[in-house]
């Protein structure tokens, strides 16, 4: 499910808050959510071509 980054958020290697940060996603970037688990969304940062975890609260549905 494509979601839009609402606020700057770290793309992490793992679900833990202290996992290594692979990239910082900026607002309006599309993040393809593959799974929601607790406070995290696991998916693909399309702009970076990376798979990882972000805080699910930082994502919103994109405007139509």
Secondary structure, DSSP 8 states (H G I E B T S, - for coil): -EEEE-S-EEEESSSSTTS-EEEEE-TT-EEEEEEEETTEEEEEETTTTEEEEEEGGGEE----
